[in-house]
Amino acid sequence: MPFHPYLFFGGTCRDAFTRYHEIFGGDLTLIRMADVPDGGDVPAEQADLVIHAAIVADDFLLMGSDDPMTEAFGSVQGMMVTYSSPDVAETQRAFAALSDGGEVTQELQPTFFSPAFGMCTDRFGTPWMFTTDQDAG
């Protein structure tokens, strides 16, 4: 059974998932709070918040939403979304795109377990870990 990350944002879910879609491709779904059928009265300031976002590509599924109940958002701690690629150039491309405007916590470099491994926190506060398959060379 696969595990799939579900990310929470403080009003930036649409921007984050639009960016992730630009980087990873696939099919993007964005559902606003105002779009929920029979969802009751949605406060005007929450109508454009994303109640559910998903990107599906091949065996890749990433989901998230805005969380109107949390007052302050910072970087996520205690977990990372891992992106693995069979190709060093693809790992470099994704790393550069996600670290742009964010913070590199470990430069992309060869290790004993991967020809390209690195970590960053993107501009939306999501921490990412990158690996390239060992036989990618």
Number of C-alpha atoms within 10 A of each C-alpha: 3 5 6 11 13 14 17 22 25 18 18 17 24 23 12 20 22 17 15 18 18 12 14 13 14 16 12 17 15 20 16 17 22 19 14 12 7 7 9 9 9 13 10 10 8 16 15 17 23 25 22 19 22 19 20 16 14 8 6 11 16 17 19 21 26 23 19 16 7 10 7 8 13 10 13 15 9 6 11 16 17 12 16 18 17 15 17 21 13 13 23 19 11 18 25 15 16 23 19 14 12 17 15 19 14 13 13 21 13 16 12 8 12 19 20 25 24 21 24 24 23 20 15 22 19 21 24 20 19 22 26 24 17 17 10 13 12
